[in-house]
């Protein structure tokens, strides 16, 4: 009571004014909130005796993403005859609103069972919807914001492809040109801080940064999506670019993310407590939303399992993705729920590798899509043989299996069309003193999945299918000594090993061929080849010696060049022809453009110490241009999406190819003349600028001379007897020189 003295004491207790004390020590009124309450819908409808079991299951499921309060699950009931049943939904009270948000993000759409997919929403939304007006009022129409087309480059009138080059601190994107230097589209300094890469269909370009990665695209090359993942090292897209997987060696730390973003950017933090300590993230590419984070795989003994990259492999439909804990299990997940199929991993003791079939196959009789399929292999253990298994997904049913003996390694190679799988099996001889290779080829597109076996006398170190729908051929790189040559610190081989290249083709049963099988077409021996690079259109292949100091060979081959010789001899291998044998000093990488018309070989500063840059070749091995580039690092062609042409339209293009070719030649001629005209105009402009400058200098000199004469300066007298004279210069040119030796008499 302010101003209280001995002279003005109140007469009674009721007259005492406590307002100043109440204001000073008042406890702020706590505003009640229900932001920590969620509504879980689409639950099973159960009777009272099963209610406790359902609540226990629900608490366990929700508890993985947020802490549920004691007695925090309230399940309304309904009277049904003489008994009561739950209504199929529940109110769940969690400890904090943050827990509620984590539960909503991770469990909305979660399959509790095959018949019950959870729908999880904030309780506050229920209150919001109950306060809606009885009469609908249309929201104000937002102005249409046109977005740039992410595949606009495909519509280039000249059918050109793009490529990105990273050199020094600059990232440049170019149009590829055949008859002149590449046409620069955009160039930015410090655009990336590690490396660049394209998405599988070319819609996005990825740049890497310590804070995460960024997607760019469209004609303006604007920033499209940003993903916060500190210390990110690698990224991998799903086949149709809907999902993105990123991995960092730094465990996710909420504290570090908050510090890095700053106070004004906290709304961009995608992580919750559930993500703490994880290394791998899966994102929705279109929205930038974090769908789920993962810890590294764990083996059967509880320790970290050996894992390479990519960590997850996607099915062609993007409905499923999987990863293995090497030696113990295979985990298959569903998208977009990110939940395990059947809620558990497959126990596969000893599993070493797996691979999805790259296409969804169809039934040959009905045309209906078959279940997706993956293959895996397990090594020998004790008396158990090694085994290759094919299973269908999602039912995990065994489609085909085959036992293998005396195996020390294997590799899985799916044909791009998915109708065949080659298992490259590395085996020991009976004495175990030497090694050889068998190719076990599964015909996955046929009934009962028959298997062909191709036996080799030495070891196949590289296998690659021809990417063609018209032929079933493959190439192998094989050697008598499969020991890897020594490498330096940058990954360059210091010894050129002798290798051979062989081509095989599938022959169908007929009058001459008694049984379906693969036949050797041709073997090219005494090479130093380290990589087989097929054209994306098939038929053409480059045998390349990459990242090898003593050799830098690039050999171009056409498998269908001399069909006349093959027809005459009856041997398809006679059609295989060497088109060119070239060298590119220091070559570290080689890549075909999407059209299969051009090849780029490059020497990167990351691996080779000198002569960095790239060289452009056509498919016949003819060098079009060589471009030295200081501090050259990367060059990648921009991938193209799948063609929208039907089979009938493609056949029509092939039928009228000569007419199209003439139009293209005329177009190239006009562009060449336009380039020549532009060059001549540039030269005329330079001459005009020179003449203008000279006229200005002569006028200035004349003006200064007049001023000097007016000031009394006497010009030096010109020599009166000076005369013009002509100097003749005689140039001799030897047109032809012939030397004839005449013998002496008597010889």
C-alpha positions in Angstrom: 0.0 0.0 0.0 1.9 3.0 -1.3 2.3 6.1 0.9 1.4 4.3 4.1 2.6 6.1 7.3 1.8 6.0 11.0 -0.6 8.8 10.6 -2.8 7.2 7.9 -3.2 3.6 9.0 -6.4 1.9 7.7 -9.1 1.4 10.3 -9.7 -2.3 9.4 -8.1 -5.1 7.4 -10.7 -4.7 4.6 -9.4 -1.2 3.9 -5.8 -2.3 3.2 -4.9 -1.9 -0.5 -2.8 -4.9 -1.7 -2.9 -3.8 -5.4 0.8 -2.9 -5.6 1.9 -6.2 -4.1 -0.4 -8.1 -6.3 1.0 -6.4 -9.4 4.6 -6.9 -8.2 4.3 -10.6 -7.4 1.6 -11.6 -9.8 2.1 -15.0 -11.5 1.6 -14.7 -15.3 -1.6 -16.5 -16.3 -0.8 -19.7 -18.1 -2.6 -19.9 -21.4 -4.0 -23.4 -22.0 -3.1 -24.9 -25.4 -3.9 -28.2 -27.1 -1.0 -28.0 -29.6 0.5 -31.2 -28.0 -2.7 -33.2 -28.7 -3.1 -35.2 -32.0 -6.0 -37.1 -33.4 -5.2 -40.6 -34.7 -7.8 -41.8 -37.1 -8.4 -45.1 -39.0 -7.6 -47.3 -36.0 -9.1 -50.8 -35.8 -12.6 -50.9 -34.2 -12.2 -53.2 -31.1 -14.2 -54.5 -28.2 -13.2 -53.7 -24.6 -11.2 -56.8 -24.0 -8.9 -55.8 -27.0 -8.7 -52.1 -26.1 -5.7 -52.4 -23.8 -3.7 -54.3 -26.4 -4.5 -51.7 -29.1 -3.5 -48.8 -26.7 -0.2 -50.6 -25.9 0.5 -51.0 -29.7 -0.4 -47.4 -30.4 1.7 -46.1 -27.5 4.7 -48.2 -28.8 4.3 -46.9 -32.3 3.9 -43.2 -31.3 6.6 -43.5 -28.7 9.3 -43.9 -31.4 8.7 -40.3 -32.5 7.4 -38.5 -29.4 6.8 -39.0 -25.7 3.2 -39.9 -24.8 1.9 -38.7 -21.5 0.8 -41.2 -18.8 -2.8 -42.1 -19.6 -2.5 -39.8 -22.6 -4.4 -41.9 -25.0 -8.2 -41.4 -25.0 -10.3 -43.7 -27.2 -14.0 -42.7 -27.6 -16.5 -45.6 -27.5 -19.8 -46.3 -29.1 -22.7 -48.5 -27.8 -23.3 -51.3 -30.3 -26.2 -53.5 -29.0 -25.3 -55.0 -25.7 -21.6 -54.2 -25.9 -19.4 -51.2 -26.6 -16.8 -50.8 -29.3 -14.2 -48.1 -30.1 -15.0 -45.6 -32.7 -11.8 -46.1 -34.8 -10.0 -43.0 -33.6 -8.2 -41.7 -30.5 -7.0 -38.5 -28.9 -3.3 -38.7 -27.9 -1.7 -36.2 -25.6 2.1 -35.9 -25.9 4.6 -34.1 -23.7 5.3 -31.2 -26.0 4.0 -29.6 -29.2 7.3 -30.5 -30.8 6.6 -34.2 -30.1 3.2 -33.8 -31.6 4.7 -32.4 -34.8 7.2 -35.2 -35.0 4.4 -37.8 -34.7 2.3 -36.1 -37.4 5.2 -35.9 -39.8 6.4 -39.5 -39.4 3.1 -41.4 -38.8 0.6 -39.7 -41.0 0.1 -42.3 -43.7 1.9 -45.0 -41.7 0.5 -48.5 -42.3 -0.4 -49.9 -38.9 -1.6 -53.0 -40.8 -2.6 -53.8 -44.3 -6.2 -52.6 -43.7 -5.4 -49.6 -41.4 -3.2 -46.7 -42.6 -3.0 -44.1 -39.9 -4.3 -40.6 -40.4 -2.6 -38.3 -37.8 -3.7 -34.6 -37.5 -3.3 -31.8 -34.9 -6.3 -31.5 -32.5 -6.3 -27.8 -33.1 -7.3 -28.5 -36.7 -10.5 -30.0 -35.4 -11.3 -26.9 -33.4 -10.5 -24.8 -36.5 -12.9 -26.8 -38.7 -15.7 -26.6 -36.2 -15.5 -22.8 -36.3 -16.1 -22.7 -40.1 -18.9 -20.5 -41.4 -22.1 -22.4 -42.4 -21.9 -20.7 -45.8 -18.9 -21.3 -48.0 -16.9 -18.3 -49.0 -14.4 -18.7 -51.8 -10.9 -17.7 -50.9 -9.3 -14.8 -52.8 -7.8 -16.0 -56.1 -4.1 -15.8 -56.1 -2.3 -14.4 -59.1 -1.0 -17.1 -61.4 2.8 -17.4 -61.1 4.3 -19.1 -64.1 7.2 -21.4 -63.4 10.0 -22.1 -65.9 9.9 -25.4 -67.7 12.6 -27.6 -66.2 13.1 -29.5 -69.5 13.0 -26.6 -71.9 16.5 -27.4 -73.2 15.1 -30.5 -74.9 13.2 -28.3 -77.3 16.3 -26.7 -78.8 15.6 -26.1 -82.5 19.1 -27.5 -83.4 18.8 -30.6 -81.3 21.9 -29.7 -79.3 22.9 -31.2 -76.0 24.3 -29.4 -73.0 27.2 -30.1 -70.7 28.5 -28.6 -67.5 32.2 -27.9 -66.8 33.8 -27.2 -63.5 37.3 -25.6 -63.6 39.0 -23.6 -61.0 36.3 -21.8 -59.1 34.0 -21.5 -62.1 31.0 -23.6 -63.2 30.0 -23.2 -66.8 27.1 -24.7 -68.8 27.4 -24.9 -72.6 25.5 -25.9 -75.7 27.6 -28.4 -77.6 28.5 -27.3 -81.1 29.9 -29.5 -83.9 31.5 -27.0 -86.2 32.6 -24.3 -83.8 33.4 -23.6 -80.1 30.9 -24.6 -77.5 28.3 -21.9 -76.9 28.3 -20.7 -73.2 24.9 -20.5 -71.6 25.7 -19.4 -68.0 28.9 -19.0 -65.9 29.2 -18.4 -62.2 32.1 -18.2 -59.8 32.0 -20.3 -56.6 28.7 -21.9 -57.7 29.7 -25.1 -55.9 32.2 -25.8 -53.1 32.9 -29.5 -53.9 31.6 -30.8 -57.2 28.5 -30.7 -59.5 26.3 -33.4 -60.8 23.0 -33.8 -62.9 19.8 -35.6 -61.8 19.1 -38.8 -63.8 16.7 -37.1 -66.3 18.6 -33.8 -66.5 15.9 -31.7 -64.8 18.2 -30.4 -62.0 21.9 -29.5 -61.5 23.2 -30.2 -58.0 25.8 -28.0 -56.3 27.4 -29.1 -53.0 28.1 -26.8 -50.0 29.1 -27.3 -46.3 25.5 -26.4 -45.2 23.9 -28.8 -47.7 23.1 -28.9 -51.4 21.1 -26.9 -53.8 19.1 -27.8 -57.0 19.2 -25.4 -60.0 17.3 -25.5 -63.3 15.1 -23.8 -65.8 16.2 -21.3 -68.5 17.2 -18.7 -65.9 19.2 -21.2 -63.8 17.5 -20.1 -60.6 17.7 -21.8 -57.2 14.8 -24.3 -57.0 15.3 -26.3 -53.8 17.7 -26.1 -50.9 18.4 -29.1 -48.6 20.0 -28.5 -45.2 22.4 -31.3 -44.4 25.6 -30.2 -42.8 28.8 -31.7 -44.2 27.0 -33.5 -47.0 29.4 -35.6 -49.2 27.3 -37.5 -51.7 23.8 -37.4 -53.1 21.8 -39.9 -55.2 18.4 -39.4 -57.0 15.7 -42.1 -57.4 15.2 -43.1 -61.1 12.4 -40.6 -61.8 13.9 -37.8 -59.7 11.1 -37.8 -57.1 13.4 -38.6 -54.1 16.9 -37.6 -53.1 19.2 -39.5 -50.8 22.0 -37.6 -49.1 24.8 -38.7 -46.7 27.2 -36.9 -44.5 30.0 -38.1 -42.3 28.9 -35.7 -39.6 26.0 -37.0 -37.4 22.9 -34.8 -37.4 23.1 -32.3 -34.5 20.2 -30.1 -33.8 22.4 -27.6 -31.9 24.8 -27.3 -34.9 22.0 -26.8 -37.4 20.4 -24.1 -35.2 23.8 -22.3 -35.0 24.4 -22.6 -38.7 21.0 -21.3 -39.7 20.9 -18.4 -37.3 17.9 -16.9 -35.5 16.1 -15.7 -38.7 16.2 -19.0 -40.5 15.0 -21.4 -37.8 11.9 -22.2 -39.8 14.1 -23.9 -42.3 15.3 -26.5 -39.8 13.9 -29.8 -41.1 15.1 -32.0 -38.1 13.5 -33.2 -34.9 14.9 -35.1 -31.9 14.3 -38.3 -33.8 16.9 -37.3 -36.4 19.7 -36.7 -33.9 22.9 -38.7 -34.6 21.7 -40.0 -38.0 23.8 -39.7 -41.2 21.5 -40.4 -44.1 18.5 -38.4 -45.2 15.7 -39.1 -47.8 14.0 -36.0 -49.2 11.0 -35.2 -51.4 12.6 -33.4 -54.3 9.5 -31.3 -55.3 8.8 -29.9 -51.9 12.2 -30.1 -50.2 10.6 -32.0 -47.2 12.7 -34.4 -45.1 10.8 -37.7 -45.3 13.1 -39.7 -43.0 16.6 -40.0 -41.7 18.6 -43.2 -41.1 21.5 -44.3 -39.0 24.2 -46.5 -40.8 23.2 -50.2 -41.2 23.9 -52.5 -38.2 25.0 -56.1 -38.6 23.7 -59.1 -36.7 26.3 -58.6 -34.0 25.1 -55.1 -33.3 28.1 -53.4 -34.8 28.1 -51.1 -37.8 27.9 -53.1 -41.0 30.1 -52.4 -44.0 28.2 -50.2 -46.5 29.1 -48.5 -49.7 27.4 -46.0 -51.9 24.6 -45.7 -52.9 23.3 -46.7 -49.4 19.8 -47.2 -50.8 18.9 -48.7 -54.2 15.5 -47.9 -55.8 13.1 -50.0 -57.7 12.3 -48.7 -61.2 8.8 -47.6 -60.2 10.2 -45.8 -57.1 7.6 -47.6 -55.0 10.3 -49.4 -53.1 13.9 -48.9 -52.0 16.3 -51.2 -50.2 19.6 -51.4 -48.4 21.5 -54.3 -46.9 23.5 -54.8 -43.8 26.3 -56.8 -45.4 26.5 -60.3 -44.1 23.2 -60.3 -42.2 20.0 -58.7 -43.7 18.2 -56.9 -46.5 15.7 -54.1 -45.6 13.0 -53.2 -48.1 11.0 -50.0 -47.6 7.9 -48.5 -49.2 7.7 -45.0 -50.5 6.4 -42.4 -49.7 5.6 -43.8 -46.2 9.3 -44.8 -45.7 8.1 -47.8 -43.7 9.6 -51.3 -43.8 7.6 -53.7 -46.0 5.9 -56.2 -43.6 7.5 -54.1 -40.8 10.7 -56.2 -40.7 13.9 -56.8 -42.6 14.7 -60.0 -44.4 17.3 -62.2 -42.6 19.8 -63.1 -45.3 22.9 -64.6 -43.6 26.1 -63.7 -45.6 24.5 -61.4 -48.2 27.2 -59.6 -50.2 25.3 -57.6 -52.8 21.9 -57.0 -54.4 20.5 -55.2 -57.4 17.0 -54.3 -58.6 15.7 -55.3 -62.0 15.9 -51.9 -63.9 12.5 -52.3 -65.6 9.0 -53.5 -64.6 8.5 -56.6 -66.8 5.2 -57.5 -68.3 3.4 -60.9 -68.7 4.0 -62.1 -72.3 0.4 -63.4 -72.5 -1.7 -60.8 -70.7 0.5 -57.8 -71.0 0.0 -57.1 -67.3 2.8 -55.7 -65.2 4.6 -58.3 -63.1 5.8 -57.7 -59.6 9.1 -55.9 -59.3 12.2 -58.1 -58.8 15.6 -57.9 -57.2 18.6 -60.3 -57.1 21.1 -61.0 -54.4 23.9 -63.4 -53.8 25.4 -65.1 -50.7 28.9 -66.8 -50.5 29.8 -70.3 -49.5 29.8 -71.0 -45.8 30.9 -74.4 -44.4 29.1 -77.1 -46.5 26.6 -74.6 -47.9 27.2 -73.5 -51.5 27.2 -69.9 -52.8 23.7 -69.0 -54.0 22.1 -66.4 -56.4 18.5 -65.7 -55.5 15.8 -63.7 -57.3 12.7 -62.5 -55.3 9.6 -60.6 -56.2 8.6 -57.5 -54.3 6.6 -56.7 -52.2 5.6 -60.3 -51.4 9.3 -61.4 -51.2 8.5 -64.7 -53.0 11.4 -66.7 -54.4 11.4 -66.5 -58.2 14.6 -68.5 -59.0 17.7 -69.7 -57.2 20.9 -71.3 -58.3 23.7 -72.9 -56.2 27.3 -72.1 -57.2 30.5 -73.8 -56.0 34.2 -72.8 -55.6 33.2 -69.2 -55.6 35.3 -66.4 -54.1 33.5 -63.4 -55.6 30.5 -62.5 -57.8 28.9 -59.4 -59.4 25.4 -58.7 -60.6 24.8 -57.1 -64.0 21.2 -56.5 -65.1 20.5 -55.8 -68.8 19.1 -52.3 -69.2 15.8 -53.8 -70.4 15.6 -56.1 -67.4 15.0 -59.3 -69.4 18.4 -60.8 -68.5 20.7 -60.9 -65.5 24.4 -61.8 -65.8 26.1 -63.0 -62.6 29.9 -62.7 -63.1 31.2 -65.5 -61.0 34.9 -65.6 -60.0 36.0 -69.1 -59.3 39.1 -71.1 -58.2 40.4 -74.0 -60.2 40.4 -77.4 -58.3 44.0 -76.8 -57.2 43.0 -73.2 -56.1 46.3 -71.9 -57.6 44.6 -69.9 -60.3 41.3 -68.2 -61.0 38.8 -68.1 -63.9 35.3 -66.7 -64.6 31.9 -68.1 -65.4 29.0 -66.0 -66.6 25.7 -67.3 -65.3 23.0 -65.6 -67.5 19.4 -65.7 -66.1 16.7 -65.2 -68.7 14.4 -63.3 -66.3 11.8 -62.5 -69.0 11.1 -66.1 -69.8 9.1 -68.8 -68.0 10.9 -70.6 -65.2 14.0 -68.3 -65.8 16.4 -70.6 -67.7 20.1 -70.0 -67.1 22.9 -70.0 -69.7 26.5 -70.5 -68.7 29.5 -69.0 -70.6 32.8 -70.4 -69.4 36.0 -68.4 -69.7 39.6 -69.6 -69.4 40.7 -66.5 -67.7 39.2 -63.8 -65.4 36.7 -61.2 -66.6 37.3 -58.0 -64.7 34.7 -55.8 -66.5 31.3 -56.8 -67.9 28.9 -54.5 -69.8 25.7 -55.1 -71.7 25.1 -53.3 -75.0 22.3 -50.7 -74.2 20.1 -51.8 -77.1 16.6 -53.2 -77.6 17.5 -54.7 -81.0 20.4 -56.9 -80.1 21.4 -58.9 -77.0 25.2 -58.5 -76.9 27.8 -57.8 -74.2 31.5 -57.0 -74.0 33.9 -58.3 -71.4 37.4 -57.2 -70.4 39.5 -60.2 -69.3 43.0 -61.0 -68.3 45.1 -63.9 -67.2 46.2 -61.9 -64.1 43.3 -60.3 -62.3 45.5 -58.7 -59.6 44.9 -55.0 -59.6 47.9 -52.9 -60.7 49.5 -50.5 -58.1 48.0 -47.0 -57.8 49.3 -43.7 -56.6 47.5 -41.4 -54.1 45.3 -39.8 -56.8 44.0 -43.2 -58.1 46.2 -43.3 -61.2 47.5 -46.8 -62.1 51.3 -46.8 -62.5 51.5 -50.0 -64.5 49.6 -50.8 -67.8 48.3 -54.4 -67.5 47.7 -56.5 -70.6 44.1 -57.2 -71.3 41.8 -58.6 -74.0 38.3 -57.6 -75.0 35.7 -60.1 -76.2 32.2 -59.6 -77.7 29.3 -62.1 -77.3 25.8 -62.2 -78.8 22.7 -64.2 -78.2 21.8 -66.7 -80.9 18.3 -68.1 -81.1 17.6 -71.7 -82.1 17.2 -72.3 -85.8 18.2 -74.3 -88.8 21.9 -73.8 -88.1 21.8 -73.1 -84.3 20.6 -76.1 -82.4 20.2 -74.4 -79.0 19.7 -70.8 -77.7 22.8 -69.5 -76.2 25.6 -66.8 -76.3 28.3 -67.1 -79.0 31.7 -65.5 -79.0 31.8 -62.9 -81.9 35.4 -61.6 -81.7 38.3 -61.2 -79.3 40.7 -58.3 -79.5 44.0 -59.2 -77.7 47.1 -57.4 -76.4 45.3 -54.2 -75.3 45.8 -52.0 -72.2 42.1 -51.3 -71.9 40.7 -50.6 -68.5 37.1 -49.4 -69.3 34.4 -50.4 -71.8 32.2 -47.4 -72.9 29.2 -48.3 -75.0 27.3 -45.6 -76.9 23.9 -45.0 -75.2 22.4 -46.1 -78.6 24.4 -49.3 -78.7 26.5 -50.5 -81.7 29.5 -48.3 -81.1 32.0 -48.8 -78.2 35.2 -47.1 -77.0 37.9 -49.3 -75.5 39.5 -46.8 -73.2 42.7 -46.9 -71.1 41.7 -44.5 -68.3 43.7 -43.3 -65.3 46.9 -45.2 -66.3 50.2 -43.3 -66.5 52.0 -45.4 -69.1 49.1 -45.6 -71.7 46.3 -43.4 -72.9 44.6 -45.3 -75.7 41.1 -44.6 -77.0 40.0 -47.3 -79.6 36.7 -46.8 -81.4 34.8 -49.8 -82.7 31.6 -50.4 -84.7 30.0 -53.8 -84.2 27.8 -53.6 -87.3 30.1 -51.7 -89.7 31.0 -54.5 -92.3 27.7 -56.4 -92.6 28.7 -57.4 -96.2 31.7 -59.4 -94.8 29.6 -60.9 -92.1 27.0 -62.0 -94.6 29.6 -63.5 -96.9 31.4 -65.5 -94.2 28.3 -66.3 -92.1 30.2 -65.0 -89.1 28.6 -62.0 -87.3 32.0 -61.2 -85.7 33.4 -60.2 -89.1 31.2 -57.1 -89.0 33.1 -55.7 -86.0 35.5 -53.1 -87.3 38.0 -50.7 -85.8 37.2 -47.2 -86.8 40.1 -45.3 -85.1 42.9 -45.7 -82.7 43.6 -42.5 -80.8 45.5 -41.2 -77.7 44.6 -38.5 -75.2 47.5 -37.9 -72.9 46.5 -38.0 -69.2 42.9 -39.1 -69.9 41.1 -39.8 -66.7 37.4 -39.8 -67.7 35.3 -40.5 -70.8 31.6 -40.0 -71.4 29.2 -40.3 -74.3 26.6 -37.6 -75.0 23.0 -38.7 -74.7 22.5 -38.8 -78.4 25.4 -41.3 -79.0 27.0 -39.0 -81.6 29.8 -37.5 -79.5 32.3 -38.6 -76.9 34.3 -36.4 -74.5 37.6 -37.5 -73.0 39.1 -35.4 -70.3 42.1 -35.0 -68.0 41.2 -33.9 -64.5 43.4 -32.0 -62.1 42.1 -34.2 -59.3 43.9 -37.2 -60.8 46.5 -36.2 -63.4 49.3 -33.6 -62.8 49.4 -31.8 -66.2 47.7 -31.0 -69.6 44.2 -30.6 -68.2 41.2 -30.1 -70.4 38.9 -32.0 -72.7 38.7 -33.4 -76.2 35.6 -33.8 -78.3 35.3 -36.8 -80.7 32.6 -38.0 -83.0 31.3 -41.6 -82.9 33.8 -42.6 -85.6 36.8 -41.5 -83.5 37.5 -38.3 -85.4 38.7 -35.4 -83.2 36.5 -32.4 -83.5 38.3 -30.1 -81.1 40.8 -30.2 -78.2 40.3 -27.6 -75.4 43.1 -27.0 -72.8 41.5 -25.7 -69.6 43.6 -24.6 -66.5 42.6 -26.4 -63.3 40.0 -28.5 -65.1 38.0 -30.7 -62.7 34.8 -32.1 -64.2 32.7 -32.3 -67.4 29.3 -34.0 -67.5 26.8 -34.2 -70.3 23.3 -33.3 -69.3 21.1 -36.4 -69.4 17.9 -36.5 -71.5 14.5 -37.8 -70.4 13.1 -40.8 -72.1 11.8 -40.2 -75.6 8.0 -39.7 -75.9 8.0 -41.2 -79.4 6.0 -44.5 -79.9 7.5 -47.5 -81.5 5.6 -46.7 -84.7 7.0 -43.2 -84.8 10.5 -44.5 -84.3 10.1 -46.9 -87.2 8.8 -44.0 -89.3 11.9 -42.0 -88.4 14.2 -44.8 -89.4 12.3 -45.3 -92.7 12.6 -41.7 -93.7 16.1 -41.1 -92.2 17.6 -40.0 -95.5 15.1 -37.2 -95.9 15.7 -36.1 -92.3 19.4 -36.3 -92.8 19.2 -34.0 -95.9 17.2 -31.4 -93.8 19.8 -31.6 -91.0 22.7 -31.2 -93.5 21.0 -28.1 -95.0 20.4 -26.7 -91.5 24.1 -27.3 -90.6 25.1 -25.6 -93.8 23.0 -22.6 -93.1 24.4 -22.4 -89.5 27.9 -22.7 -90.9 27.3 -19.8 -93.3 25.7 -17.8 -90.6 28.8 -18.4 -88.5 31.0 -17.3 -91.4 28.9 -14.2 -92.0 29.1 -13.4 -88.3 32.9 -13.7 -88.5 33.1 -11.5 -91.6 30.9 -8.9 -90.0 33.2 -8.9 -86.9 36.2 -8.4 -89.1 34.6 -5.5 -91.0 33.6 -4.0 -87.7 37.3 -4.1 -86.5 38.5 -2.6 -89.8 35.9 0.2 -89.5 37.0 0.9 -85.9 40.6 1.0 -87.1 39.8 3.5 -89.9 37.8 5.7 -87.6 40.6 5.8 -85.0 43.2 6.5 -87.7 41.1 9.4 -89.1 40.7 10.8 -85.7 44.5 10.6 -85.1 45.3 12.3 -88.5 42.8 15.1 -87.8 44.3 15.6 -84.3 47.8 15.7 -85.8 46.8 18.2 -88.5 45.2 20.4 -85.9 48.3 20.4 -83.7 50.5 21.1 -86.7 48.4 24.2 -87.6 48.6 25.4 -84.1 52.4 24.9 -84.0 52.8 26.8 -87.3 50.6 29.7 -86.1 52.8 29.9 -83.0 55.9 30.4 -85.2 57.2 26.9 -85.4 58.9 26.1 -88.7 58.3 22.7 -90.1 61.3 20.8 -91.5 61.6 21.2 -95.2 60.8 18.1 -97.2 63.5 16.7 -99.5 62.8 18.3 -102.9 64.7 15.7 -104.8 62.9 12.8 -103.1 61.3 10.5 -105.5 59.3 7.4 -105.3 61.1 4.3 -106.4 60.1 0.7 -106.9 61.7 -2.3 -105.2 61.5 -5.5 -107.1 61.4 -8.7 -105.0 62.0 -12.0 -106.8 60.6 -15.1 -105.1 61.8 -18.4 -106.4 59.6 -21.5 -105.8 60.6 -25.0 -106.5 57.6 -26.6 -108.3 59.1 -30.0 -108.7 62.5 -31.5 -108.0 63.6 -34.7 -109.6 66.9 -36.6 -109.1 68.1 -39.2 -111.5 71.3 -41.2 -111.1 72.9 -42.2 -114.4 75.2 -45.2 -114.1 78.8 -45.2 -115.5 79.7 -47.0 -118.6 80.7 -50.6 -118.1 78.5 -51.1 -115.1 
